[in-house]
Amino acid sequence: MVEQGTRTTAKAGEKPGPGRYVCVDCGREVRIESTDADLVRCPTCACEMYNCFPMTHIRPDIKTPEDVMNPPKRKE
């Protein structure tokens, strides 16, 4: 089941955010770590469409890039 608001595909040239993107034609995986990075055409087959596997393991208390670098302490 896909969460509401979660995309299942992305196109080259977009900024889809951090996650794994798998080419719909050849299956090559491209990873994006930054929210500002553009999704490029597939390096193997030049396809522009990808299946999205966004990062879903981010803690709910991580809200900003600064939180990632200095995460809030977990409650015990």
mmCIF file of the N, C-alpha and C atoms, coordinates in Angstrom:
data_MODEL
# 
_entry.id   MODEL 
# 
loop_
_atom_site.group_PDB 
_atom_site.id 
_atom_site.type_symbol 
_atom_site.label_atom_id 
_atom_site.label_alt_id 
_atom_site.label_comp_id 
_atom_site.label_asym_id 
_atom_site.label_entity_id 
_atom_site.label_seq_id 
_atom_site.pdbx_PDB_ins_code 
_atom_site.Cartn_x 
_atom_site.Cartn_y 
_atom_site.Cartn_z 
_atom_site.occupancy 
_atom_site.B_iso_or_equiv 
_atom_site.pdbx_formal_charge 
_atom_site.auth_seq_id 
_atom_site.auth_comp_id 
_atom_site.auth_asym_id 
_atom_site.auth_atom_id 
_atom_site.pdbx_PDB_model_num 
ATOM 1   N N  . MET A 1 1  ? 0.836  -1.178 0.000   1.00 0.00 ? 1  MET A N  1 
ATOM 2   C CA . MET A 1 1  ? 0.000  0.000  0.000   1.00 0.00 ? 1  MET A CA 1 
ATOM 3   C C  . MET A 1 1  ? 0.880  1.240  0.000   1.00 0.00 ? 1  MET A C  1 
ATOM 4   N N  . VAL A 1 2  ? 0.525  2.220  -0.821  1.00 0.00 ? 2  VAL A N  1 
ATOM 5   C CA . VAL A 1 2  ? 1.303  3.443  -0.941  1.00 0.00 ? 2  VAL A CA 1 
ATOM 6   C C  . VAL A 1 2  ? 0.680  4.512  -0.069  1.00 0.00 ? 2  VAL A C  1 
ATOM 7   N N  . GLU A 1 3  ? 1.517  5.205  0.702   1.00 0.00 ? 3  GLU A N  1 
ATOM 8   C CA . GLU A 1 3  ? 1.019  6.272  1.556   1.00 0.00 ? 3  GLU A CA 1 
ATOM 9   C C  . GLU A 1 3  ? 0.472  7.395  0.694   1.00 0.00 ? 3  GLU A C  1 
ATOM 10  N N  . GLN A 1 4  ? -0.566 8.061  1.178   1.00 0.00 ? 4  GLN A N  1 
ATOM 11  C CA . GLN A 1 4  ? -1.136 9.173  0.451   1.00 0.00 ? 4  GLN A CA 1 
ATOM 12  C C  . GLN A 1 4  ? -0.078 10.250 0.280   1.00 0.00 ? 4  GLN A C  1 
ATOM 13  N N  . GLY A 1 5  ? 0.043  10.792 -0.933  1.00 0.00 ? 5  GLY A N  1 
ATOM 14  C CA . GLY A 1 5  ? 1.038  11.809 -1.207  1.00 0.00 ? 5  GLY A CA 1 
ATOM 15  C C  . GLY A 1 5  ? 2.389  11.247 -1.620  1.00 0.00 ? 5  GLY A C  1 
ATOM 16  N N  . THR A 1 6  ? 2.557  9.934  -1.581  1.00 0.00 ? 6  THR A N  1 
ATOM 17  C CA . THR A 1 6  ? 3.808  9.309  -1.985  1.00 0.00 ? 6  THR A CA 1 
ATOM 18  C C  . THR A 1 6  ? 3.730  8.979  -3.472  1.00 0.00 ? 6  THR A C  1 
ATOM 19  N N  . ARG A 1 7  ? 4.722  9.408  -4.204  1.00 0.00 ? 7  ARG A N  1 
ATOM 20  C CA . ARG A 1 7  ? 4.743  9.160  -5.640  1.00 0.00 ? 7  ARG A CA 1 
ATOM 21  C C  . ARG A 1 7  ? 5.265  7.769  -5.929  1.00 0.00 ? 7  ARG A C  1 
ATOM 22  N N  . THR A 1 8  ? 4.794  7.183  -7.023  1.00 0.00 ? 8  THR A N  1 
ATOM 23  C CA . THR A 1 8  ? 5.276  5.864  -7.404  1.00 0.00 ? 8  THR A CA 1 
ATOM 24  C C  . THR A 1 8  ? 6.208  5.930  -8.601  1.00 0.00 ? 8  THR A C  1 
ATOM 25  N N  . THR A 1 9  ? 6.195  7.042  -9.351  1.00 0.00 ? 9  THR A N  1 
ATOM 26  C CA . THR A 1 9  ? 7.121  7.221  -10.472 1.00 0.00 ? 9  THR A CA 1 
ATOM 27  C C  . THR A 1 9  ? 7.690  8.633  -10.448 1.00 0.00 ? 9  THR A C  1 
ATOM 28  N N  . ALA A 1 10 ? 8.840  8.790  -11.094 1.00 0.00 ? 10 ALA A N  1 
ATOM 29  C CA . ALA A 1 10 ? 9.470  10.103 -11.229 1.00 0.00 ? 10 ALA A CA 1 
ATOM 30  C C  . ALA A 1 10 ? 10.126 10.163 -12.599 1.00 0.00 ? 10 ALA A C  1 
ATOM 31  N N  . LYS A 1 11 ? 10.283 11.369 -13.113 1.00 0.00 ? 11 LYS A N  1 
ATOM 32  C CA . LYS A 1 11 ? 10.861 11.570 -14.433 1.00 0.00 ? 11 LYS A CA 1 
ATOM 33  C C  . LYS A 1 11 ? 12.186 12.316 -14.311 1.00 0.00 ? 11 LYS A C  1 
ATOM 34  N N  . ALA A 1 12 ? 13.123 12.002 -15.196 1.00 0.00 ? 12 ALA A N  1 
ATOM 35  C CA . ALA A 1 12 ? 14.412 12.687 -15.217 1.00 0.00 ? 12 ALA A CA 1 
ATOM 36  C C  . ALA A 1 12 ? 14.188 14.192 -15.320 1.00 0.00 ? 12 ALA A C  1 
ATOM 37  N N  . GLY A 1 13 ? 14.997 14.955 -14.610 1.00 0.00 ? 13 GLY A N  1 
ATOM 38  C CA . GLY A 1 13 ? 14.885 16.404 -14.594 1.00 0.00 ? 13 GLY A CA 1 
ATOM 39  C C  . GLY A 1 13 ? 14.139 16.922 -13.384 1.00 0.00 ? 13 GLY A C  1 
ATOM 40  N N  . GLU A 1 14 ? 13.408 16.043 -12.696 1.00 0.00 ? 14 GLU A N  1 
ATOM 41  C CA . GLU A 1 14 ? 12.692 16.442 -11.487 1.00 0.00 ? 14 GLU A CA 1 
ATOM 42  C C  . GLU A 1 14 ? 13.615 16.366 -10.276 1.00 0.00 ? 14 GLU A C  1 
ATOM 43  N N  . LYS A 1 15 ? 13.197 16.970 -9.190  1.00 0.00 ? 15 LYS A N  1 
ATOM 44  C CA . LYS A 1 15 ? 13.894 16.879 -7.894  1.00 0.00 ? 15 LYS A CA 1 
ATOM 45  C C  . LYS A 1 15 ? 12.985 16.086 -6.969  1.00 0.00 ? 15 LYS A C  1 
ATOM 46  N N  . PRO A 1 16 ? 12.995 14.758 -7.079  1.00 0.00 ? 16 PRO A N  1 
ATOM 47  C CA . PRO A 1 16 ? 12.045 13.954 -6.315  1.00 0.00 ? 16 PRO A CA 1 
ATOM 48  C C  . PRO A 1 16 ? 12.401 13.758 -4.848  1.00 0.00 ? 16 PRO A C  1 
ATOM 49  N N  . GLY A 1 17 ? 13.615 14.129 -4.453  1.00 0.00 ? 17 GLY A N  1 
ATOM 50  C CA . GLY A 1 17 ? 14.022 13.977 -3.055  1.00 0.00 ? 17 GLY A CA 1 
ATOM 51  C C  . GLY A 1 17 ? 14.823 12.710 -2.824  1.00 0.00 ? 17 GLY A C  1 
ATOM 52  N N  . PRO A 1 18 ? 15.317 12.534 -1.605  1.00 0.00 ? 18 PRO A N  1 
ATOM 53  C CA . PRO A 1 18 ? 16.165 11.383 -1.289  1.00 0.00 ? 18 PRO A CA 1 
ATOM 54  C C  . PRO A 1 18 ? 15.423 10.056 -1.453  1.00 0.00 ? 18 PRO A C  1 
ATOM 55  N N  . GLY A 1 19 ? 16.145 9.060  -1.950  1.00 0.00 ? 19 GLY A N  1 
ATOM 56  C CA . GLY A 1 19 ? 15.572 7.724  -2.079  1.00 0.00 ? 19 GLY A CA 1 
ATOM 57  C C  . GLY A 1 19 ? 16.231 6.927  -3.182  1.00 0.00 ? 19 GLY A C  1 
ATOM 58  N N  . ARG A 1 20 ? 15.630 5.760  -3.468  1.00 0.00 ? 20 ARG A N  1 
ATOM 59  C CA . ARG A 1 20 ? 16.103 4.889  -4.545  1.00 0.00 ? 20 ARG A CA 1 
ATOM 60  C C  . ARG A 1 20 ? 15.152 5.049  -5.716  1.00 0.00 ? 20 ARG A C  1 
ATOM 61  N N  . TYR A 1 21 ? 15.712 5.104  -6.922  1.00 0.00 ? 21 TYR A N  1 
ATOM 62  C CA . TYR A 1 21 ? 14.920 5.234  -8.141  1.00 0.00 ? 21 TYR A CA 1 
ATOM 63  C C  . TYR A 1 21 ? 15.397 4.157  -9.101  1.00 0.00 ? 21 TYR A C  1 
ATOM 64  N N  . VAL A 1 22 ? 14.456 3.317  -9.568  1.00 0.00 ? 22 VAL A N  1 
ATOM 65  C CA . VAL A 1 22 ? 14.793 2.179  -10.416 1.00 0.00 ? 22 VAL A CA 1 
ATOM 66  C C  . VAL A 1 22 ? 14.221 2.426  -11.806 1.00 0.00 ? 22 VAL A C  1 
ATOM 67  N N  . CYS A 1 23 ? 15.089 2.377  -12.813 1.00 0.00 ? 23 CYS A N  1 
ATOM 68  C CA . CYS A 1 23 ? 14.694 2.596  -14.202 1.00 0.00 ? 23 CYS A CA 1 
ATOM 69  C C  . CYS A 1 23 ? 13.605 1.605  -14.601 1.00 0.00 ? 23 CYS A C  1 
ATOM 70  N N  . VAL A 1 24 ? 12.533 2.112  -15.242 1.00 0.00 ? 24 VAL A N  1 
ATOM 71  C CA . VAL A 1 24 ? 11.431 1.237  -15.638 1.00 0.00 ? 24 VAL A CA 1 
ATOM 72  C C  . VAL A 1 24 ? 11.810 0.344  -16.817 1.00 0.00 ? 24 VAL A C  1 
ATOM 73  N N  . ASP A 1 25 ? 12.840 0.722  -17.601 1.00 0.00 ? 25 ASP A N  1 
ATOM 74  C CA . ASP A 1 25 ? 13.239 -0.078 -18.768 1.00 0.00 ? 25 ASP A CA 1 
ATOM 75  C C  . ASP A 1 25 ? 14.270 -1.152 -18.441 1.00 0.00 ? 25 ASP A C  1 
ATOM 76  N N  . CYS A 1 26 ? 15.378 -0.752 -17.791 1.00 0.00 ? 26 CYS A N  1 
ATOM 77  C CA . CYS A 1 26 ? 16.475 -1.722 -17.611 1.00 0.00 ? 26 CYS A CA 1 
ATOM 78  C C  . CYS A 1 26 ? 16.680 -2.162 -16.164 1.00 0.00 ? 26 CYS A C  1 
ATOM 79  N N  . GLY A 1 27 ? 16.049 -1.481 -15.203 1.00 0.00 ? 27 GLY A N  1 
ATOM 80  C CA . GLY A 1 27 ? 16.181 -1.879 -13.805 1.00 0.00 ? 27 GLY A CA 1 
ATOM 81  C C  . GLY A 1 27 ? 17.375 -1.291 -13.078 1.00 0.00 ? 27 GLY A C  1 
ATOM 82  N N  . ARG A 1 28 ? 18.132 -0.431 -13.734 1.00 0.00 ? 28 ARG A N  1 
ATOM 83  C CA . ARG A 1 28 ? 19.282 0.192  -13.063 1.00 0.00 ? 28 ARG A CA 1 
ATOM 84  C C  . ARG A 1 28 ? 18.803 1.083  -11.926 1.00 0.00 ? 28 ARG A C  1 
ATOM 85  N N  . GLU A 1 29 ? 19.479 0.995  -10.805 1.00 0.00 ? 29 GLU A N  1 
ATOM 86  C CA . GLU A 1 29 ? 19.107 1.782  -9.633  1.00 0.00 ? 29 GLU A CA 1 
ATOM 87  C C  . GLU A 1 29 ? 19.966 3.035  -9.544  1.00 0.00 ? 29 GLU A C  1 
ATOM 88  N N  . VAL A 1 30 ? 19.296 4.159  -9.293  1.00 0.00 ? 30 VAL A N  1 
ATOM 89  C CA . VAL A 1 30 ? 19.972 5.427  -9.052  1.00 0.00 ? 30 VAL A CA 1 
ATOM 90  C C  . VAL A 1 30 ? 19.563 5.870  -7.657  1.00 0.00 ? 30 VAL A C  1 
ATOM 91  N N  . ARG A 1 31 ? 20.529 6.299  -6.856  1.00 0.00 ? 31 ARG A N  1 
ATOM 92  C CA . ARG A 1 31 ? 20.225 6.768  -5.502  1.00 0.00 ? 31 ARG A CA 1 
ATOM 93  C C  . ARG A 1 31 ? 20.448 8.269  -5.440  1.00 0.00 ? 31 ARG A C  1 
ATOM 94  N N  . ILE A 1 32 ? 19.533 8.935  -4.747  1.00 0.00 ? 32 ILE A N  1 
ATOM 95  C CA . ILE A 1 32 ? 19.653 10.371 -4.508  1.00 0.00 ? 32 ILE A CA 1 
ATOM 96  C C  . ILE A 1 32 ? 19.693 10.565 -2.998  1.00 0.00 ? 32 ILE A C  1 
ATOM 97  N N  . GLU A 1 33 ? 20.678 11.313 -2.549  1.00 0.00 ? 33 GLU A N  1 
ATOM 98  C CA . GLU A 1 33 ? 20.848 11.554 -1.123  1.00 0.00 ? 33 GLU A CA 1 
ATOM 99  C C  . GLU A 1 33 ? 20.382 12.956 -0.725  1.00 0.00 ? 33 GLU A C  1 
ATOM 100 N N  . SER A 1 34 ? 20.282 13.869 -1.678  1.00 0.00 ? 34 SER A N  1 
ATOM 101 C CA . SER A 1 34 ? 19.974 15.262 -1.386  1.00 0.00 ? 34 SER A CA 1 
ATOM 102 C C  . SER A 1 34 ? 18.576 15.648 -1.868  1.00 0.00 ? 34 SER A C  1 
ATOM 103 N N  . THR A 1 35 ? 17.962 16.591 -1.188  1.00 0.00 ? 35 THR A N  1 
ATOM 104 C CA . THR A 1 35 ? 16.656 17.075 -1.628  1.00 0.00 ? 35 THR A CA 1 
ATOM 105 C C  . THR A 1 35 ? 16.782 18.011 -2.823  1.00 0.00 ? 35 THR A C  1 
ATOM 106 N N  . ASP A 1 36 ? 17.988 18.533 -3.080  1.00 0.00 ? 36 ASP A N  1 
ATOM 107 C CA . ASP A 1 36 ? 18.201 19.474 -4.177  1.00 0.00 ? 36 ASP A CA 1 
ATOM 108 C C  . ASP A 1 36 ? 18.713 18.822 -5.458  1.00 0.00 ? 36 ASP A C  1 
ATOM 109 N N  . ALA A 1 37 ? 19.001 17.517 -5.428  1.00 0.00 ? 37 ALA A N  1 
ATOM 110 C CA . ALA A 1 37 ? 19.589 16.846 -6.589  1.00 0.00 ? 37 ALA A CA 1 
ATOM 111 C C  . ALA A 1 37 ? 18.526 16.526 -7.646  1.00 0.00 ? 37 ALA A C  1 
ATOM 112 N N  . ASP A 1 38 ? 18.891 16.748 -8.912  1.00 0.00 ? 38 ASP A N  1 
ATOM 113 C CA . ASP A 1 38 ? 18.017 16.391 -10.032 1.00 0.00 ? 38 ASP A CA 1 
ATOM 114 C C  . ASP A 1 38 ? 18.163 14.912 -10.333 1.00 0.00 ? 38 ASP A C  1 
ATOM 115 N N  . LEU A 1 39 ? 17.071 14.290 -10.732 1.00 0.00 ? 39 LEU A N  1 
ATOM 116 C CA . LEU A 1 39 ? 17.097 12.913 -11.205 1.00 0.00 ? 39 LEU A CA 1 
ATOM 117 C C  . LEU A 1 39 ? 17.585 12.947 -12.646 1.00 0.00 ? 39 LEU A C  1 
ATOM 118 N N  . VAL A 1 40 ? 18.616 12.195 -12.951 1.00 0.00 ? 40 VAL A N  1 
ATOM 119 C CA . VAL A 1 40 ? 19.205 12.192 -14.293 1.00 0.00 ? 40 VAL A CA 1 
ATOM 120 C C  . VAL A 1 40 ? 18.619 11.061 -15.133 1.00 0.00 ? 40 VAL A C  1 
ATOM 121 N N  . ARG A 1 41 ? 18.816 11.145 -16.446 1.00 0.00 ? 41 ARG A N  1 
ATOM 122 C CA . ARG A 1 41 ? 18.440 10.025 -17.306 1.00 0.00 ? 41 ARG A CA 1 
ATOM 123 C C  . ARG A 1 41 ? 19.245 8.806  -16.891 1.00 0.00 ? 41 ARG A C  1 
ATOM 124 N N  . CYS A 1 42 ? 18.680 7.637  -17.126 1.00 0.00 ? 42 CYS A N  1 
ATOM 125 C CA . CYS A 1 42 ? 19.360 6.397  -16.764 1.00 0.00 ? 42 CYS A CA 1 
ATOM 126 C C  . CYS A 1 42 ? 20.725 6.343  -17.447 1.00 0.00 ? 42 CYS A C  1 
ATOM 127 N N  . PRO A 1 43 ? 21.797 6.125  -16.676 1.00 0.00 ? 43 PRO A N  1 
ATOM 128 C CA . PRO A 1 43 ? 23.141 6.048  -17.259 1.00 0.00 ? 43 PRO A CA 1 
ATOM 129 C C  . PRO A 1 43 ? 23.319 4.852  -18.194 1.00 0.00 ? 43 PRO A C  1 
ATOM 130 N N  . THR A 1 44 ? 22.470 3.830  -18.065 1.00 0.00 ? 44 THR A N  1 
ATOM 131 C CA . THR A 1 44 ? 22.610 2.631  -18.886 1.00 0.00 ? 44 THR A CA 1 
ATOM 132 C C  . THR A 1 44 ? 21.840 2.728  -20.199 1.00 0.00 ? 44 THR A C  1 
ATOM 133 N N  . CYS A 1 45 ? 20.557 3.159  -20.127 1.00 0.00 ? 45 CYS A N  1 
ATOM 134 C CA . CYS A 1 45 ? 19.718 3.104  -21.339 1.00 0.00 ? 45 CYS A CA 1 
ATOM 135 C C  . CYS A 1 45 ? 19.104 4.444  -21.721 1.00 0.00 ? 45 CYS A C  1 
ATOM 136 N N  . ALA A 1 46 ? 19.374 5.505  -20.989 1.00 0.00 ? 46 ALA A N  1 
ATOM 137 C CA . ALA A 1 46 ? 18.882 6.860  -21.250 1.00 0.00 ? 46 ALA A CA 1 
ATOM 138 C C  . ALA A 1 46 ? 17.373 7.016  -21.055 1.00 0.00 ? 46 ALA A C  1 
ATOM 139 N N  . CYS A 1 47 ? 16.747 6.060  -20.397 1.00 0.00 ? 47 CYS A N  1 
ATOM 140 C CA . CYS A 1 47 ? 15.322 6.161  -20.082 1.00 0.00 ? 47 CYS A CA 1 
ATOM 141 C C  . CYS A 1 47 ? 15.113 7.324  -19.122 1.00 0.00 ? 47 CYS A C  1 
ATOM 142 N N  . GLU A 1 48 ? 13.938 7.950  -19.161 1.00 0.00 ? 48 GLU A N  1 
ATOM 143 C CA . GLU A 1 48 ? 13.654 9.081  -18.286 1.00 0.00 ? 48 GLU A CA 1 
ATOM 144 C C  . GLU A 1 48 ? 12.687 8.762  -17.163 1.00 0.00 ? 48 GLU A C  1 
ATOM 145 N N  . MET A 1 49 ? 12.125 7.550  -17.118 1.00 0.00 ? 49 MET A N  1 
ATOM 146 C CA . MET A 1 49 ? 11.129 7.217  -16.094 1.00 0.00 ? 49 MET A CA 1 
ATOM 147 C C  . MET A 1 49 ? 11.695 6.231  -15.078 1.00 0.00 ? 49 MET A C  1 
ATOM 148 N N  . TYR A 1 50 ? 11.376 6.479  -13.820 1.00 0.00 ? 50 TYR A N  1 
ATOM 149 C CA . TYR A 1 50 ? 11.847 5.638  -12.721 1.00 0.00 ? 50 TYR A CA 1 
ATOM 150 C C  . TYR A 1 50 ? 10.697 5.273  -11.798 1.00 0.00 ? 50 TYR A C  1 
ATOM 151 N N  . ASN A 1 51 ? 10.784 4.110  -11.185 1.00 0.00 ? 51 ASN A N  1 
ATOM 152 C CA . ASN A 1 51 ? 9.917  3.753  -10.075 1.00 0.00 ? 51 ASN A CA 1 
ATOM 153 C C  . ASN A 1 51 ? 10.570 4.314  -8.819  1.00 0.00 ? 51 ASN A C  1 
ATOM 154 N N  . CYS A 1 52 ? 9.763  4.902  -7.942  1.00 0.00 ? 52 CYS A N  1 
ATOM 155 C CA . CYS A 1 52 ? 10.273 5.566  -6.738  1.00 0.00 ? 52 CYS A CA 1 
ATOM 156 C C  . CYS A 1 52 ? 10.225 4.649  -5.528  1.00 0.00 ? 52 CYS A C  1 
ATOM 157 N N  . PHE A 1 53 ? 11.289 4.702  -4.753  1.00 0.00 ? 53 PHE A N  1 
ATOM 158 C CA . PHE A 1 53 ? 11.353 4.051  -3.450  1.00 0.00 ? 53 PHE A CA 1 
ATOM 159 C C  . PHE A 1 53 ? 11.915 5.084  -2.490  1.00 0.00 ? 53 PHE A C  1 
ATOM 160 N N  . PRO A 1 54 ? 11.050 6.036  -2.066  1.00 0.00 ? 54 PRO A N  1 
ATOM 161 C CA . PRO A 1 54 ? 11.546 7.128  -1.218  1.00 0.00 ? 54 PRO A CA 1 
ATOM 162 C C  . PRO A 1 54 ? 12.017 6.625  0.131   1.00 0.00 ? 54 PRO A C  1 
ATOM 163 N N  . MET A 1 55 ? 12.869 7.429  0.766   1.00 0.00 ? 55 MET A N  1 
ATOM 164 C CA . MET A 1 55 ? 13.322 7.097  2.114   1.00 0.00 ? 55 MET A CA 1 
ATOM 165 C C  . MET A 1 55 ? 12.129 7.142  3.045   1.00 0.00 ? 55 MET A C  1 
ATOM 166 N N  . THR A 1 56 ? 11.901 6.051  3.748   1.00 0.00 ? 56 THR A N  1 
ATOM 167 C CA . THR A 1 56 ? 10.765 6.002  4.667   1.00 0.00 ? 56 THR A CA 1 
ATOM 168 C C  . THR A 1 56 ? 11.208 5.699  6.089   1.00 0.00 ? 56 THR A C  1 
ATOM 169 N N  . HIS A 1 57 ? 12.505 5.572  6.281   1.00 0.00 ? 57 HIS A N  1 
ATOM 170 C CA . HIS A 1 57 ? 13.007 5.207  7.601   1.00 0.00 ? 57 HIS A CA 1 
ATOM 171 C C  . HIS A 1 57 ? 13.410 6.409  8.441   1.00 0.00 ? 57 HIS A C  1 
ATOM 172 N N  . ILE A 1 58 ? 13.104 7.603  7.947   1.00 0.00 ? 58 ILE A N  1 
ATOM 173 C CA . ILE A 1 58 ? 13.498 8.797  8.682   1.00 0.00 ? 58 ILE A CA 1 
ATOM 174 C C  . ILE A 1 58 ? 12.637 8.935  9.934   1.00 0.00 ? 58 ILE A C  1 
ATOM 175 N N  . ARG A 1 59 ? 13.279 9.205  11.041  1.00 0.00 ? 59 ARG A N  1 
ATOM 176 C CA . ARG A 1 59 ? 12.574 9.366  12.310  1.00 0.00 ? 59 ARG A CA 1 
ATOM 177 C C  . ARG A 1 59 ? 11.617 10.544 12.221  1.00 0.00 ? 59 ARG A C  1 
ATOM 178 N N  . PRO A 1 60 ? 10.468 10.453 12.874  1.00 0.00 ? 60 PRO A N  1 
ATOM 179 C CA . PRO A 1 60 ? 9.500  11.552 12.816  1.00 0.00 ? 60 PRO A CA 1 
ATOM 180 C C  . PRO A 1 60 ? 9.988  12.839 13.467  1.00 0.00 ? 60 PRO A C  1 
ATOM 181 N N  . ASP A 1 61 ? 10.987 12.761 14.348  1.00 0.00 ? 61 ASP A N  1 
ATOM 182 C CA . ASP A 1 61 ? 11.494 13.975 14.978  1.00 0.00 ? 61 ASP A CA 1 
ATOM 183 C C  . ASP A 1 61 ? 12.610 14.630 14.169  1.00 0.00 ? 61 ASP A C  1 
ATOM 184 N N  . ILE A 1 62 ? 12.942 14.064 13.013  1.00 0.00 ? 62 ILE A N  1 
ATOM 185 C CA . ILE A 1 62 ? 13.928 14.656 12.112  1.00 0.00 ? 62 ILE A CA 1 
ATOM 186 C C  . ILE A 1 62 ? 13.155 15.493 11.100  1.00 0.00 ? 62 ILE A C  1 
ATOM 187 N N  . LYS A 1 63 ? 13.255 16.820 11.214  1.00 0.00 ? 63 LYS A N  1 
ATOM 188 C CA . LYS A 1 63 ? 12.453 17.709 10.377  1.00 0.00 ? 63 LYS A CA 1 
ATOM 189 C C  . LYS A 1 63 ? 13.286 18.563 9.429   1.00 0.00 ? 63 LYS A C  1 
ATOM 190 N N  . THR A 1 64 ? 14.548 18.802 9.755   1.00 0.00 ? 64 THR A N  1 
ATOM 191 C CA . THR A 1 64 ? 15.378 19.694 8.950   1.00 0.00 ? 64 THR A CA 1 
ATOM 192 C C  . THR A 1 64 ? 16.719 19.018 8.651   1.00 0.00 ? 64 THR A C  1 
ATOM 193 N N  . PRO A 1 65 ? 17.450 19.548 7.661   1.00 0.00 ? 65 PRO A N  1 
ATOM 194 C CA . PRO A 1 65 ? 18.791 19.006 7.398   1.00 0.00 ? 65 PRO A CA 1 
ATOM 195 C C  . PRO A 1 65 ? 19.716 19.111 8.611   1.00 0.00 ? 65 PRO A C  1 
ATOM 196 N N  . GLU A 1 66 ? 19.510 20.146 9.435   1.00 0.00 ? 66 GLU A N  1 
ATOM 197 C CA . GLU A 1 66 ? 20.327 20.301 10.630  1.00 0.00 ? 66 GLU A CA 1 
ATOM 198 C C  . GLU A 1 66 ? 20.047 19.181 11.630  1.00 0.00 ? 66 GLU A C  1 
ATOM 199 N N  . ASP A 1 67 ? 18.770 18.739 11.696  1.00 0.00 ? 67 ASP A N  1 
ATOM 200 C CA . ASP A 1 67 ? 18.421 17.623 12.579  1.00 0.00 ? 67 ASP A CA 1 
ATOM 201 C C  . ASP A 1 67 ? 19.131 16.339 12.157  1.00 0.00 ? 67 ASP A C  1 
ATOM 202 N N  . VAL A 1 68 ? 19.348 16.180 10.869  1.00 0.00 ? 68 VAL A N  1 
ATOM 203 C CA . VAL A 1 68 ? 20.034 14.990 10.381  1.00 0.00 ? 68 VAL A CA 1 
ATOM 204 C C  . VAL A 1 68 ? 21.480 14.974 10.868  1.00 0.00 ? 68 VAL A C  1 
ATOM 205 N N  . MET A 1 69 ? 22.109 16.138 10.825  1.00 0.00 ? 69 MET A N  1 
ATOM 206 C CA . MET A 1 69 ? 23.508 16.239 11.250  1.00 0.00 ? 69 MET A CA 1 
ATOM 207 C C  . MET A 1 69 ? 23.637 16.171 12.775  1.00 0.00 ? 69 MET A C  1 
ATOM 208 N N  . ASN A 1 70 ? 22.642 16.670 13.485  1.00 0.00 ? 70 ASN A N  1 
ATOM 209 C CA . ASN A 1 70 ? 22.645 16.675 14.959  1.00 0.00 ? 70 ASN A CA 1 
ATOM 210 C C  . ASN A 1 70 ? 21.278 16.208 15.437  1.00 0.00 ? 70 ASN A C  1 
ATOM 211 N N  . PRO A 1 71 ? 21.009 14.916 15.340  1.00 0.00 ? 71 PRO A N  1 
ATOM 212 C CA . PRO A 1 71 ? 19.674 14.412 15.682  1.00 0.00 ? 71 PRO A CA 1 
ATOM 213 C C  . PRO A 1 71 ? 19.319 14.642 17.152  1.00 0.00 ? 71 PRO A C  1 
ATOM 214 N N  . PRO A 1 72 ? 18.028 14.921 17.394  1.00 0.00 ? 72 PRO A N  1 
ATOM 215 C CA . PRO A 1 72 ? 17.586 15.053 18.778  1.00 0.00 ? 72 PRO A CA 1 
ATOM 216 C C  . PRO A 1 72 ? 17.813 13.738 19.523  1.00 0.00 ? 72 PRO A C  1 
ATOM 217 N N  . LYS A 1 73 ? 18.078 13.844 20.812  1.00 0.00 ? 73 LYS A N  1 
ATOM 218 C CA . LYS A 1 73 ? 18.296 12.638 21.616  1.00 0.00 ? 73 LYS A CA 1 
ATOM 219 C C  . LYS A 1 73 ? 16.997 11.852 21.699  1.00 0.00 ? 73 LYS A C  1 
ATOM 220 N N  . ARG A 1 74 ? 17.101 10.528 21.615  1.00 0.00 ? 74 ARG A N  1 
ATOM 221 C CA . ARG A 1 74 ? 15.938 9.666  21.739  1.00 0.00 ? 74 ARG A CA 1 
ATOM 222 C C  . ARG A 1 74 ? 15.523 9.594  23.199  1.00 0.00 ? 74 ARG A C  1 
ATOM 223 N N  . LYS A 1 75 ? 14.221 9.541  23.410  1.00 0.00 ? 75 LYS A N  1 
ATOM 224 C CA . LYS A 1 75 ? 13.721 9.372  24.778  1.00 0.00 ? 75 LYS A CA 1 
ATOM 225 C C  . LYS A 1 75 ? 13.898 7.932  25.187  1.00 0.00 ? 75 LYS A C  1 
ATOM 226 N N  . GLU A 1 76 ? 14.289 7.715  26.428  1.00 0.00 ? 76 GLU A N  1 
ATOM 227 C CA . GLU A 1 76 ? 14.539 6.355  26.890  1.00 0.00 ? 76 GLU A CA 1 
ATOM 228 C C  . GLU A 1 76 ? 13.341 5.746  27.568  1.00 0.00 ? 76 GLU A C  1 
# 
